[in-house]
Amino acid sequence: MRGRVGFIAVWTATTLTGMAITWAGVSGAMRGTAEATPDRAAEVPVLQGRPPVSGPSAAPTEPSGTPSPSASATSSRAEPGGSPTAAPGGGRSPYPQTSRRPDERVRTYTVKSGRVVLALSDKSARLVSATPDDGFQAKVWRQEQWLRVDLTDDVHGSAVFATWHDGAVRVQVYEY
């Protein structure tokens, strides 16, 4: 009996050690990359630099609500043609929408500055939540054909940018 208990103890210790080493290696490799969950069907490449200005015109204009890196934050919900909405570091997005519609896929994007959760359908995207890391804040812009969420300290940050103006929803992640 003593030999059997010893074997089980050695086997358990070896298995747990192997799992810990594997987890440490995988989590270290994944740090700083975007991941799509829960069904990690599509790997999202991380692009360096700020996202391009979206919309029909290249020049940002106040009425269109096109995001710009120097856009100021407000404490109210962003309306089409309005300013971005901001949430302080460590907080959730100012207006999370947690109920899921039957035609949506919920995706979580873990980026260097925090985490963004989007509900994606074939024809649109909506923000479920944005959780910036300490020292960062969430800024959200939404228009008819795109959604942009920045987790930023106004110098560096991450942007999750969903567009659907030319077909299916496409999500891009930027680190700047």
Residue pairs with C-beta under 8 A, 6 or more apart in sequence:
32 46
32 112
32 175
33 46
33 110
34 44
34 45
34 46
34 109
34 110
34 111
34 160
34 173
35 44
35 108
35 109
35 110
36 42
36 43
36 44
36 107
36 108
36 109
36 171
37 107
37 108
38 106
38 108
39 105
44 109
44 171
44 172
44 173
45 172
45 173
46 111
46 173
46 174
46 175
47 172
47 173
47 174
47 175
48 174
48 175
48 176
49 174
49 176
50 69
50 159
50 174
50 176
51 67
51 148
51 159
51 161
51 172
51 174
53 59
53 60
53 66
53 67
53 68
54 66
54 67
54 143
54 145
54 146
54 148
54 161
54 163
54 165
55 64
55 66
55 143
55 145
55 146
57 64
57 66
60 66
60 67
60 68
62 81
63 81
64 81
64 143
65 78
65 79
65 80
65 81
65 82
65 83
65 141
65 142
65 143
66 141
66 143
67 84
67 139
67 141
67 148
67 150
71 83
71 84
71 139
71 141
72 83
72 84
73 83
73 84
73 85
73 86
73 137
73 139
74 82
74 83
74 84
74 85
74 86
75 85
75 86
75 94
76 85
76 94
77 85
77 94
77 95
78 84
78 85
78 140
78 141
78 142
80 142
80 143
80 144
84 139
84 140
84 141
84 150
85 93
85 94
85 95
85 138
85 139
85 140
86 94
86 137
86 138
86 139
86 140
87 93
87 94
87 130
87 132
87 137
87 138
88 132
88 137
89 132
89 133
89 134
89 135
89 136
89 137
89 153
90 131
90 132
90 133
90 134
91 131
91 132
91 138
92 129
92 130
92 131
93 127
93 129
93 130
93 131
93 138
93 140
93 149
94 138
94 140
95 127
96 127
96 128
96 129
96 130
97 119
97 126
97 127
97 128
98 128
98 129
100 106
100 119
101 119
101 121
103 121
103 122
104 119
104 120
104 121
104 126
105 119
105 120
105 121
106 117
106 118
106 119
106 120
106 128
107 117
107 118
107 119
107 120
107 171
108 115
108 116
108 117
109 115
109 116
109 117
109 118
109 160
109 171
109 173
111 151
111 158
111 160
111 173
111 175
112 158
112 175
113 132
113 133
113 136
113 151
113 152
113 153
113 156
113 157
113 158
114 130
114 131
114 132
114 133
114 136
114 138
114 151
114 158
115 129
115 130
115 131
116 127
116 129
116 130
116 131
116 149
116 151
116 160
117 127
117 128
117 129
117 130
118 125
118 126
118 127
118 128
118 147
118 149
118 160
118 162
118 171
119 125
119 126
119 127
119 128
120 162
120 169
120 171
121 169
122 168
122 169
123 164
123 169
124 164
124 169
125 147
125 162
125 164
125 169
125 171
126 147
127 140
127 142
127 147
127 149
130 138
130 140
130 149
130 151
131 138
132 138
132 151
132 152
133 151
135 153
136 151
136 152
136 153
136 157
137 151
137 152
137 153
138 149
138 150
138 151
139 149
139 150
139 152
140 147
140 148
140 149
140 150
141 147
141 148
142 148
145 163
145 164
145 165
146 161
146 162
146 163
146 164
146 165
147 161
147 162
148 159
148 160
148 161
148 162
149 159
149 160
149 161
150 157
150 158
150 159
151 157
151 158
151 159
152 158
152 159
156 176
157 175
157 176
158 173
158 174
158 175
158 176
159 173
159 174
159 176
160 171
160 172
160 173
161 171
161 172
161 173
161 174
162 169
162 170
162 171
163 169
163 170
163 172
164 170
